[in-house]
């Protein structure tokens, strides 16, 4: 995938939030993301499918749950960008809220 295609994927707020949460948490299922982002399961699943088809995410099945994680062959610059976005003041408020919601939620896959 070309560099600008990675950036196009992150241009959507939902996909950006999903990728940032998965980057920090290492693995997440759809139910965790729906709780953290306060969005519907179909909307989250649609964005996760696009990220998986593009090669940004991979999946791992554990019983009935499917966990999403970042692909191991992502370019280093992309991972560095995600780290910078997490720590930047620009996204810290919205990202902190997502993490707070995740940590306080009782999710189905626990």
C-alpha positions in Angstrom: 0.0 0.0 0.0 1.3 3.5 -0.8 1.8 6.1 1.9 -1.1 8.3 1.0 -3.5 5.2 1.2 -2.6 4.7 4.9 -3.3 8.4 5.5 -6.7 8.1 3.7 -7.6 5.3 6.0 -6.9 7.4 9.1 -8.8 10.4 7.6 -12.1 8.9 9.0 -12.6 9.6 12.7 -14.0 6.2 13.5 -11.2 4.3 11.7 -8.6 6.6 13.4 -10.1 5.9 16.8 -10.3 2.2 16.2 -6.6 2.0 15.1 -5.4 4.2 18.0 -7.2 2.1 20.6 -6.0 -1.2 19.0 -2.5 0.2 18.8 -2.5 0.9 22.6 -4.5 -2.1 23.7 -2.7 -4.5 21.3 -5.9 -6.6 20.7 -9.5 -5.7 20.8 -12.9 -7.2 19.8 -15.8 -5.4 18.3 -17.8 -5.3 21.5 -14.9 -3.5 23.3 -14.7 -0.9 20.5 -18.5 -0.3 20.5 -18.4 0.4 24.2 -15.3 2.6 24.0 -16.5 4.6 21.0 -20.3 4.5 21.8 -21.0 3.5 18.2 -23.1 0.6 16.8 -21.6 -2.8 16.1 -22.4 -2.7 12.3 -20.6 0.7 12.0 -17.5 -0.5 13.9 -17.5 -3.8 11.9 -17.7 -2.0 8.6 -14.7 0.1 9.4 -12.7 -2.8 10.9 -13.4 -4.8 7.7 -12.0 -2.0 5.6 -8.9 -1.8 7.8 -8.5 -5.6 7.6 -8.9 -5.7 3.8 -6.3 -2.9 3.5 -3.8 -4.9 5.5 -3.6 -2.6 8.5 -5.4 -5.0 10.8 -5.3 -8.8 11.2 -7.7 -11.0 13.2 -7.4 -13.8 15.7 -10.3 -16.0 16.7 -10.7 -17.1 20.3 -13.8 -19.2 20.7 -16.7 -17.1 19.5 -14.8 -13.8 19.7 -12.7 -12.2 16.9 -9.9 -10.0 18.1 -8.3 -7.3 15.9 -4.7 -6.3 16.1 -2.3 -4.3 14.0 -0.6 -6.2 11.2 3.0 -7.0 12.0 4.3 -5.8 8.6 3.2 -2.2 8.9 5.7 0.4 7.9 7.7 1.8 10.9 6.7 5.4 10.0 3.0 4.4 10.3 3.5 3.0 13.8 5.5 6.1 14.7 2.7 8.3 13.5 0.2 6.4 15.6 2.4 6.8 18.7 2.7 10.5 18.0 -1.0 10.9 17.5 -1.7 9.2 20.9 0.7 11.5 22.7 -0.1 14.7 20.9 -2.2 17.4 22.5 -4.4 17.5 19.4 -6.1 14.2 20.0 -5.5 13.7 23.7 -8.9 14.8 24.8 -11.0 12.5 22.5 -8.5 9.6 22.8 -8.5 9.9 26.6 -12.3 9.7 26.6 -12.3 6.6 24.4 -9.9 4.9 26.8 -11.8 5.9 29.8 -15.0 4.5 28.4 -13.2 1.3 27.5 -11.8 0.9 31.0 -15.1 1.5 32.7 -17.2 -0.7 30.4 -18.4 -4.2 31.1 -17.9 -5.9 27.8 -19.2 -9.2 26.6 -15.9 -10.8 25.7 -14.3 -10.6 29.1 
